[in-house]
Amino acid sequence: MSLREQVDDLNNRILQGDILGAFEDYYADDVVMIDAGQPPREGKDANRVYEEAFVGGLTEFRGAEVKAVGIDESAGKALVEWHFDFSHKDYGDQTYDQVAVQTWKDGQIVEERFYKL
């Protein structure tokens, strides 16, 4: 599967609500995830806890949209621009755009950085 196909599958699964399943399939055991301005979360176990808490805290999901995707197959890089609209028990009402910058290796994300726009 090409990097573009993997990114499209990951995005489609997130849009269909399979956030945790997509995480299990597409994130490496040693993944590092970084929200701009926050310390990195290192390793799949630490990031799984974060993802489970996020999904478990959703009180209303009004929508998500992939606005743009950029792929550099040779560098193993993908950039995905998202729009999110939801309510969360810890974060309240959230509506924002975000860019996820992903580094892929052997069919899995090894690093992902998030930038709110």
Backbone bond lengths (Angstrom), bond angles and torsions (degrees), N, CA, C in turn:
res aa  C-N    CA-C-N  psi(-1)  N-CA   C-N-CA  omega(-1)  CA-C   N-CA-C  phi
1 M - - - 1.448 - - 1.533 108.26 -
2 S 1.303 117.50 135.16 1.460 121.23 179.13 1.534 109.68 -72.10
3 L 1.324 115.33 163.49 1.461 119.16 177.22 1.524 109.68 -60.00
4 R 1.309 117.54 -40.96 1.475 120.35 179.30 1.529 110.65 -59.45
5 E 1.327 117.00 -42.93 1.471 120.44 179.62 1.529 111.12 -65.25
6 Q 1.324 116.86 -39.53 1.463 120.28 178.62 1.526 111.26 -65.45
7 V 1.327 116.69 -44.54 1.460 121.01 179.48 1.529 109.95 -63.38
8 D 1.331 116.52 -44.03 1.469 119.71 178.75 1.526 111.26 -62.11
9 D 1.344 117.35 -40.90 1.460 120.36 178.84 1.528 110.53 -64.72
10 L 1.328 116.59 -45.33 1.466 121.06 177.86 1.526 110.21 -57.60
11 N 1.321 117.25 -49.27 1.466 121.07 -178.59 1.523 111.30 -61.98
12 N 1.324 116.90 -44.06 1.469 120.24 179.91 1.520 111.78 -62.87
13 R 1.315 117.17 -39.02 1.461 120.02 178.75 1.527 111.02 -66.15
14 I 1.322 117.24 -39.08 1.466 120.84 176.24 1.522 109.33 -63.05
15 L 1.327 116.92 -45.40 1.465 120.75 -179.94 1.527 112.26 -62.44
16 Q 1.339 116.66 -29.13 1.464 121.08 179.29 1.531 112.13 -86.49
17 G 1.334 117.02 -0.22 1.455 120.80 177.16 1.521 115.00 93.78
18 D 1.335 117.75 3.99 1.465 121.17 -179.57 1.533 110.38 -91.91
19 I 1.327 115.61 53.99 1.460 120.84 -176.19 1.524 111.28 -63.42
20 L 1.323 117.34 -47.60 1.465 120.36 -176.10 1.528 112.04 -71.90
21 G 1.315 117.82 -37.55 1.463 120.41 176.72 1.512 111.68 -64.78
22 A 1.329 116.25 -42.23 1.462 120.82 177.84 1.525 110.34 -64.07
23 F 1.327 116.00 -38.85 1.462 120.30 177.28 1.525 110.43 -59.07
24 E 1.321 116.89 -47.18 1.467 120.69 -179.06 1.527 111.92 -60.86
25 D 1.325 116.51 -39.26 1.466 120.61 -175.83 1.526 113.72 -79.44
26 Y 1.312 117.45 -33.79 1.466 119.77 -167.90 1.523 116.07 -112.08
27 Y 1.313 118.52 -0.54 1.463 119.68 -179.84 1.528 110.08 -112.37
28 A 1.333 115.35 132.95 1.468 122.15 -177.47 1.525 110.64 -71.63
29 D 1.328 115.98 157.02 1.468 121.22 179.30 1.531 112.15 -59.66
30 D 1.346 116.56 -31.37 1.466 120.47 -178.07 1.535 112.20 -103.04
31 V 1.329 117.24 24.42 1.462 121.33 -177.53 1.532 111.38 -58.81
32 V 1.328 114.60 144.35 1.459 122.27 173.08 1.528 106.41 -119.08
33 M 1.339 116.11 125.44 1.464 121.46 179.22 1.521 108.08 -119.33
34 I 1.345 114.79 135.21 1.458 119.78 -172.71 1.530 109.61 -134.81
35 D 1.324 116.41 117.84 1.457 121.55 169.56 1.520 106.88 -88.37
36 A 1.329 117.42 131.34 1.462 121.15 -177.44 1.523 110.79 -48.39
37 G 1.338 116.04 128.71 1.456 121.25 178.48 1.515 115.26 84.16
38 Q 1.332 117.32 -0.05 1.464 121.35 -178.68 1.536 109.63 -117.01
39 P 1.330 117.93 156.95 1.464 119.60 175.38 1.537 110.40 -65.36
40 P 1.316 117.50 149.25 1.468 119.98 178.12 1.523 111.53 -64.40
41 R 1.348 115.01 147.21 1.462 121.75 169.90 1.524 105.29 -101.53
42 E 1.327 115.83 119.50 1.458 120.30 -173.59 1.520 111.53 -108.95
43 G 1.323 115.36 131.45 1.450 122.21 176.41 1.517 112.45 93.49
44 K 1.323 115.02 149.83 1.460 120.94 -177.74 1.521 112.08 -65.17
45 D 1.326 117.58 -38.19 1.462 120.38 -178.53 1.526 111.21 -61.58
46 A 1.333 117.72 -47.10 1.466 121.29 179.78 1.521 110.78 -64.15
47 N 1.313 116.39 -39.86 1.460 119.90 -179.38 1.529 111.98 -73.20
48 R 1.320 116.85 -31.18 1.472 120.31 176.14 1.530 109.80 -62.74
49 V 1.325 117.05 -44.61 1.468 121.36 178.23 1.528 109.37 -57.66
50 Y 1.320 117.60 -44.61 1.461 121.89 179.88 1.533 110.59 -63.45
51 E 1.333 117.27 -46.80 1.471 121.49 -179.03 1.532 111.06 -64.34
52 E 1.329 117.34 -41.80 1.467 120.51 178.86 1.527 110.88 -63.28
53 A 1.332 117.02 -40.35 1.467 120.44 178.70 1.524 110.19 -66.24
54 F 1.327 116.86 -38.59 1.464 119.65 178.60 1.528 110.16 -63.62
55 V 1.321 116.69 -52.77 1.465 120.65 -178.05 1.526 110.40 -62.13
56 G 1.329 116.98 -43.03 1.459 121.07 -179.17 1.524 113.65 -66.23
57 G 1.325 117.09 -22.99 1.446 121.33 -178.80 1.515 114.91 -91.52
58 L 1.328 117.42 -4.45 1.469 119.90 179.10 1.521 109.74 -66.60
59 T 1.325 115.95 126.59 1.463 120.40 177.55 1.524 111.27 -106.19
60 E 1.314 116.90 -24.25 1.468 121.66 175.04 1.521 107.53 -155.23
61 F 1.315 115.52 131.84 1.462 120.58 177.57 1.519 107.28 -117.11
62 R 1.324 115.63 107.85 1.457 120.88 -176.29 1.518 112.48 -91.56
63 G 1.334 117.54 -17.33 1.449 117.76 175.25 1.510 113.85 154.19
64 A 1.326 113.06 161.75 1.452 122.83 173.93 1.519 106.98 -145.50
65 E 1.321 115.28 152.57 1.453 120.21 -179.65 1.519 108.66 -147.95
66 V 1.326 116.02 136.02 1.454 120.97 170.05 1.521 106.08 -86.40
67 K 1.334 115.87 116.73 1.458 120.65 -177.06 1.521 112.46 -90.89
68 A 1.335 117.40 -30.75 1.464 120.80 -179.64 1.525 109.11 -163.03
69 V 1.323 115.43 151.29 1.463 122.26 177.11 1.523 108.12 -135.92
70 G 1.321 116.06 133.40 1.460 121.58 173.64 1.519 108.78 -124.07
71 I 1.313 116.39 135.75 1.472 121.76 -176.13 1.521 109.71 -128.46
72 D 1.335 116.76 134.28 1.458 122.84 168.32 1.528 105.72 -121.98
73 E 1.331 115.32 92.10 1.476 121.29 -175.79 1.532 111.32 -55.60
74 S 1.324 117.55 -44.73 1.467 119.95 -173.83 1.523 112.04 -68.14
75 A 1.338 117.90 -30.00 1.463 121.37 179.49 1.522 112.47 -92.39
76 G 1.350 116.86 -8.76 1.457 119.98 -177.85 1.519 112.30 68.29
77 K 1.335 116.42 34.06 1.465 121.46 -177.48 1.521 110.92 -115.70
78 A 1.331 114.80 141.97 1.461 121.54 174.11 1.521 107.88 -136.72
79 L 1.337 115.42 140.86 1.460 122.29 173.88 1.519 106.87 -122.31
80 V 1.329 115.80 127.16 1.459 120.86 -179.15 1.525 108.30 -125.14
81 E 1.328 115.76 122.77 1.456 121.00 175.70 1.525 108.26 -96.41
82 W 1.317 115.41 123.05 1.466 122.83 -176.61 1.520 110.91 -115.27
83 H 1.330 115.30 154.43 1.467 122.65 165.33 1.530 105.94 -121.94
84 F 1.340 116.23 130.13 1.462 121.85 -179.82 1.518 110.33 -124.06
85 D 1.337 115.62 146.41 1.459 122.50 176.26 1.535 107.24 -146.76
86 F 1.339 116.64 109.58 1.464 120.79 -176.15 1.515 110.26 -158.03
87 S 1.327 115.51 169.37 1.461 122.80 170.12 1.527 107.67 -119.63
88 H 1.322 115.01 142.88 1.461 121.47 -176.34 1.521 108.44 -136.06
89 K 1.322 116.54 142.66 1.469 120.22 -177.07 1.529 112.52 -62.29
90 D 1.321 118.35 -28.90 1.466 121.23 -179.39 1.524 113.68 -96.44
91 Y 1.344 117.45 -28.19 1.470 121.26 -172.96 1.518 113.68 -110.21
92 G 1.335 117.52 -6.45 1.461 120.33 -179.45 1.529 111.40 73.14
93 D 1.335 115.33 -156.69 1.468 121.27 179.43 1.521 109.09 -73.79
94 Q 1.316 115.96 130.83 1.459 122.12 -178.06 1.528 109.90 -131.25
95 T 1.323 115.93 126.25 1.454 122.36 171.43 1.521 106.08 -138.25
96 Y 1.333 116.76 116.08 1.462 119.03 -176.90 1.524 110.82 -160.37
97 D 1.331 114.05 163.65 1.459 122.43 171.67 1.525 107.40 -106.32
98 Q 1.329 115.36 147.35 1.459 121.20 -175.75 1.524 108.88 -147.46
99 V 1.321 115.79 145.97 1.455 120.71 172.00 1.523 107.81 -111.93
100 A 1.330 115.60 129.23 1.460 122.21 173.90 1.525 107.48 -104.37
101 V 1.330 116.63 123.16 1.465 122.24 177.76 1.524 106.25 -105.97
102 Q 1.327 114.96 113.31 1.463 121.08 -173.23 1.531 111.04 -110.05
103 T 1.319 115.67 138.45 1.464 122.23 169.96 1.522 107.24 -110.71
104 W 1.332 116.10 122.27 1.463 122.97 -176.56 1.523 110.50 -108.39
105 K 1.334 114.89 144.23 1.473 121.36 174.26 1.526 107.48 -147.19
106 D 1.302 116.75 128.87 1.469 122.49 178.18 1.532 112.17 52.72
107 G 1.339 115.99 41.61 1.459 120.60 174.54 1.514 115.82 80.11
108 Q 1.342 117.36 9.90 1.460 119.89 179.18 1.525 110.52 -137.47
109 I 1.322 114.53 155.50 1.459 120.54 177.49 1.527 108.42 -80.02
110 V 1.345 115.88 126.31 1.457 120.88 177.37 1.527 111.68 -104.13
111 E 1.352 115.63 -19.91 1.458 120.00 174.43 1.517 108.90 -150.62
112 E 1.341 116.20 139.81 1.455 120.99 176.04 1.524 108.35 -141.11
113 R 1.320 114.40 127.68 1.469 121.90 178.72 1.514 108.48 -115.64
114 F 1.327 116.00 137.20 1.466 121.82 -177.93 1.522 110.32 -115.53
115 Y 1.327 115.46 131.66 1.455 122.80 178.42 1.520 108.91 -126.89
116 K 1.334 117.31 117.69 1.463 120.46 173.96 1.523 108.27 -77.70
117 L 1.330 114.14 141.25 1.463 120.16 -179.65 1.509 111.18 -97.61
